[in-house]
Amino acid sequence: MSVLVNFEVFPTDKGTSVSKYVSKVIKMIKESGVDYKLTSMATIIETETLSQALEILQKAYAILEPDCERVYCAATFDIKKGNKGRMSQKIKSIVNEIGEVSE
């Protein structure tokens, strides 16, 4: 199984720059060992089960909760039985169709 999650999580009560807080979440994801990609607007992770994906989101909230009065989180899931490595495969499929793309 492959679970792709595109999500953003950040405090809404810490001003206009929240990279200090988001960095803590990214560090946790990095240390978790799941495949991930940081973008300017969100983070994408790929796990083997839905419970693993939800655990990452719960840990992200747990990191922010002690220092933040309000936390925003939005997530979209793409769950597919069988295939793994879809995070990179989806990009390769587009490159095969149109050539190099900006990542």
C-alpha positions as protocol buffer text, in pm:
chain_id: "A"
residue {
  index: 1
  type: MET
  ca { x: 0 y: 0 z: 0 }
}
residue {
  index: 2
  type: SER
  ca { x: 110 y: 356 z: -63 }
}
residue {
  index: 3
  type: VAL
  ca { x: -32 y: 648 z: 131 }
}
residue {
  index: 4
  type: LEU
  ca { x: 58 y: 990 z: -7 }
}
residue {
  index: 5
  type: VAL
  ca { x: -26 y: 1285 z: 215 }
}
residue {
  index: 6
  type: ASN
  ca { x: 8 y: 1647 z: 115 }
}
residue {
  index: 7
  type: PHE
  ca { x: -25 y: 1856 z: 429 }
}
residue {
  index: 8
  type: GLU
  ca { x: 52 y: 2179 z: 603 }
}
residue {
  index: 9
  type: VAL
  ca { x: 61 y: 2232 z: 977 }
}
residue {
  index: 10
  type: PHE
  ca { x: 160 y: 2552 z: 1152 }
}
residue {
  index: 11
  type: PRO
  ca { x: 65 y: 2778 z: 1442 }
}
residue {
  index: 12
  type: THR
  ca { x: -161 y: 3071 z: 1368 }
}
residue {
  index: 13
  type: ASP
  ca { x: -75 y: 3267 z: 1682 }
}
residue {
  index: 14
  type: LYS
  ca { x: 300 y: 3321 z: 1626 }
}
residue {
  index: 15
  type: GLY
  ca { x: 314 y: 3603 z: 1376 }
}
residue {
  index: 16
  type: THR
  ca { x: 390 y: 3609 z: 1006 }
}
residue {
  index: 17
  type: SER
  ca { x: 701 y: 3390 z: 1011 }
}
residue {
  index: 18
  type: VAL
  ca { x: 654 y: 3042 z: 1154 }
}
residue {
  index: 19
  type: SER
  ca { x: 959 y: 2866 z: 1011 }
}
residue {
  index: 20
  type: LYS
  ca { x: 1093 y: 2814 z: 1364 }
}
residue {
  index: 21
  type: TYR
  ca { x: 792 y: 2591 z: 1435 }
}
residue {
  index: 22
  type: VAL
  ca { x: 761 y: 2426 z: 1094 }
}
residue {
  index: 23
  type: SER
  ca { x: 1131 y: 2333 z: 1112 }
}
residue {
  index: 24
  type: LYS
  ca { x: 1063 y: 2123 z: 1422 }
}
residue {
  index: 25
  type: VAL
  ca { x: 796 y: 1930 z: 1235 }
}
residue {
  index: 26
  type: ILE
  ca { x: 1021 y: 1876 z: 932 }
}
residue {
  index: 27
  type: LYS
  ca { x: 1300 y: 1752 z: 1159 }
}
residue {
  index: 28
  type: MET
  ca { x: 1063 y: 1493 z: 1306 }
}
residue {
  index: 29
  type: ILE
  ca { x: 956 y: 1379 z: 959 }
}
residue {
  index: 30
  type: LYS
  ca { x: 1318 y: 1356 z: 846 }
}
residue {
  index: 31
  type: GLU
  ca { x: 1409 y: 1149 z: 1152 }
}
residue {
  index: 32
  type: SER
  ca { x: 1105 y: 922 z: 1108 }
}
residue {
  index: 33
  type: GLY
  ca { x: 1252 y: 765 z: 796 }
}
residue {
  index: 34
  type: VAL
  ca { x: 946 y: 810 z: 574 }
}
residue {
  index: 35
  type: ASP
  ca { x: 993 y: 947 z: 225 }
}
residue {
  index: 36
  type: TYR
  ca { x: 906 y: 1316 z: 217 }
}
residue {
  index: 37
  type: LYS
  ca { x: 937 y: 1627 z: 6 }
}
residue {
  index: 38
  type: LEU
  ca { x: 926 y: 1978 z: 143 }
}
residue {
  index: 39
  type: THR
  ca { x: 772 y: 2240 z: -84 }
}
residue {
  index: 40
  type: SER
  ca { x: 721 y: 2610 z: -29 }
}
residue {
  index: 41
  type: MET
  ca { x: 353 y: 2560 z: 54 }
}
residue {
  index: 42
  type: ALA
  ca { x: 326 y: 2210 z: 204 }
}
residue {
  index: 43
  type: THR
  ca { x: 503 y: 1885 z: 280 }
}
residue {
  index: 44
  type: ILE
  ca { x: 438 y: 1556 z: 105 }
}
residue {
  index: 45
  type: ILE
  ca { x: 500 y: 1224 z: 279 }
}
residue {
  index: 46
  type: GLU
  ca { x: 464 y: 866 z: 162 }
}
residue {
  index: 47
  type: THR
  ca { x: 397 y: 586 z: 408 }
}
residue {
  index: 48
  type: GLU
  ca { x: 301 y: 221 z: 375 }
}
residue {
  index: 49
  type: THR
  ca { x: -15 y: 244 z: 588 }
}
residue {
  index: 50
  type: LEU
  ca { x: -279 y: 498 z: 676 }
}
residue {
  index: 51
  type: SER
  ca { x: -198 y: 457 z: 1045 }
}
residue {
  index: 52
  type: GLN
  ca { x: 166 y: 554 z: 981 }
}
residue {
  index: 53
  type: ALA
  ca { x: 54 y: 867 z: 798 }
}
residue {
  index: 54
  type: LEU
  ca { x: -187 y: 964 z: 1073 }
}
residue {
  index: 55
  type: GLU
  ca { x: 86 y: 904 z: 1332 }
}
residue {
  index: 56
  type: ILE
  ca { x: 309 y: 1158 z: 1153 }
}
residue {
  index: 57
  type: LEU
  ca { x: 27 y: 1414 z: 1162 }
}
residue {
  index: 58
  type: GLN
  ca { x: -38 y: 1346 z: 1529 }
}
residue {
  index: 59
  type: LYS
  ca { x: 332 y: 1383 z: 1611 }
}
residue {
  index: 60
  type: ALA
  ca { x: 340 y: 1711 z: 1417 }
}
residue {
  index: 61
  type: TYR
  ca { x: 58 y: 1846 z: 1628 }
}
residue {
  index: 62
  type: ALA
  ca { x: 222 y: 1719 z: 1948 }
}
residue {
  index: 63
  type: ILE
  ca { x: 537 y: 1912 z: 1860 }
}
residue {
  index: 64
  type: LEU
  ca { x: 347 y: 2240 z: 1818 }
}
residue {
  index: 65
  type: GLU
  ca { x: 81 y: 2206 z: 2086 }
}
residue {
  index: 66
  type: PRO
  ca { x: 294 y: 2291 z: 2395 }
}
residue {
  index: 67
  type: ASP
  ca { x: 398 y: 2634 z: 2258 }
}
residue {
  index: 68
  type: CYS
  ca { x: 97 y: 2727 z: 2048 }
}
residue {
  index: 69
  type: GLU
  ca { x: -257 y: 2830 z: 2135 }
}
residue {
  index: 70
  type: ARG
  ca { x: -388 y: 2761 z: 1785 }
}
residue {
  index: 71
  type: VAL
  ca { x: -261 y: 2517 z: 1521 }
}
residue {
  index: 72
  type: TYR
  ca { x: -384 y: 2495 z: 1161 }
}
residue {
  index: 73
  type: CYS
  ca { x: -362 y: 2167 z: 970 }
}
residue {
  index: 74
  type: ALA
  ca { x: -494 y: 2073 z: 627 }
}
residue {
  index: 75
  type: ALA
  ca { x: -423 y: 1739 z: 460 }
}
residue {
  index: 76
  type: THR
  ca { x: -515 y: 1550 z: 145 }
}
residue {
  index: 77
  type: PHE
  ca { x: -463 y: 1176 z: 109 }
}
residue {
  index: 78
  type: ASP
  ca { x: -410 y: 953 z: -193 }
}
residue {
  index: 79
  type: ILE
  ca { x: -427 y: 589 z: -82 }
}
residue {
  index: 80
  type: LYS
  ca { x: -352 y: 313 z: -330 }
}
residue {
  index: 81
  type: LYS
  ca { x: -317 y: -58 z: -271 }
}
residue {
  index: 82
  type: GLY
  ca { x: -9 y: -228 z: -408 }
}
residue {
  index: 83
  type: ASN
  ca { x: 230 y: 34 z: -537 }
}
residue {
  index: 84
  type: LYS
  ca { x: 510 y: 192 z: -337 }
}
residue {
  index: 85
  type: GLY
  ca { x: 738 y: 476 z: -441 }
}
residue {
  index: 86
  type: ARG
  ca { x: 457 y: 673 z: -601 }
}
residue {
  index: 87
  type: MET
  ca { x: 587 y: 1008 z: -482 }
}
residue {
  index: 88
  type: SER
  ca { x: 872 y: 990 z: -732 }
}
residue {
  index: 89
  type: GLN
  ca { x: 692 y: 774 z: -988 }
}
residue {
  index: 90
  type: LYS
  ca { x: 419 y: 1033 z: -1042 }
}
residue {
  index: 91
  type: ILE
  ca { x: 684 y: 1291 z: -1136 }
}
residue {
  index: 92
  type: LYS
  ca { x: 861 y: 1044 z: -1367 }
}
residue {
  index: 93
  type: SER
  ca { x: 534 y: 979 z: -1548 }
}
residue {
  index: 94
  type: ILE
  ca { x: 498 y: 1348 z: -1630 }
}
residue {
  index: 95
  type: VAL
  ca { x: 864 y: 1381 z: -1733 }
}
residue {
  index: 96
  type: ASN
  ca { x: 814 y: 1087 z: -1969 }
}
residue {
  index: 97
  type: GLU
  ca { x: 525 y: 1274 z: -2130 }
}
residue {
  index: 98
  type: ILE
  ca { x: 665 y: 1629 z: -2158 }
}
residue {
  index: 99
  type: GLY
  ca { x: 1034 y: 1624 z: -2062 }
}
residue {
  index: 100
  type: GLU
  ca { x: 1206 y: 1785 z: -1766 }
}
residue {
  index: 101
  type: VAL
  ca { x: 998 y: 1982 z: -1518 }
}
residue {
  index: 102
  type: SER
  ca { x: 1082 y: 2218 z: -1234 }
}
residue {
  index: 103
  type: GLU
  ca { x: 1073 y: 2042 z: -898 }
}
